Amino acid sequence: MIYVFPAIFTPVDTGFAIRFPDLPGTNSQGKDIADSIYNARDALGSWLDYLIDADEEIPKTSDQDSILMGPGQFVTMIDVDMTAYRRRKDSRAVKKTLSIPSWLNEEAEAHNVNFSQILQDALKSRLGIE
């Protein structure tokens, strides 16, 4: 499920303010173009996720050329893959079996190590996930 909606970018002192004319109340901001597009995609995903969960209809996308803009504003099409977005936010626990040396297990247990948290942190670090 890939959706594409137009977003109006307005230059402001701190970067850009962003709004989606087809999705009232869906706003974002960013310090530069890359940050703004990233944040706009997240805002779009969040709003569409809400609509999907609430079993509400997703609005039709406006024609980019029909959007009225003010001075300095511009329109950029923002896409979001809702299958990937919803997968990323799924935080259900999944049981994994792993093996470590016995001595390391004993040492970690003696220090009250949370194995699950360490594995999650290590995987996020390895995969470059914030």
Summary of the structure (lengths in Angstrom):
residues: 130
radius of gyration: 20.9
end to end distance: 24.0
largest distance: 67.4
contacts: 288
relative contact order: 0.16
helix: 42%
strand: 22%
